[in-house]
Amino acid sequence: MPVQKFRSIREMASAPVLVRAEDGVERFVRRCARYWQPAPRRYPRGVFRFRTIEEAQAARRSAGRPEST
């Protein structure tokens, strides 16, 4: 990537951002992976129905989620 020089902040703001087309998707994937790495998803996705509150609380405990009071 070439170095750009600017004489003022106005020139900097109006300059186009130089990014190769093939780098866009790769940058996005790397950035997403960086955010998911420290906080991995531990809970199952989706909506669940339970017949009783006890079943719902047991499911929360098994998933490691705190119970709401």
Number of C-alpha atoms within 10 A of each C-alpha: 6 5 4 8 8 10 7 8 9 9 11 13 10 8 11 8 8 9 9 8 8 8 10 10 10 11 11 11 11 10 11 11 12 11 10 10 9 8 8 9 9 9 11 8 7 5 5 8 7 10 7 8 9 10 12 15 16 12 15 15 12 10 12 11 12 9 11 6 3
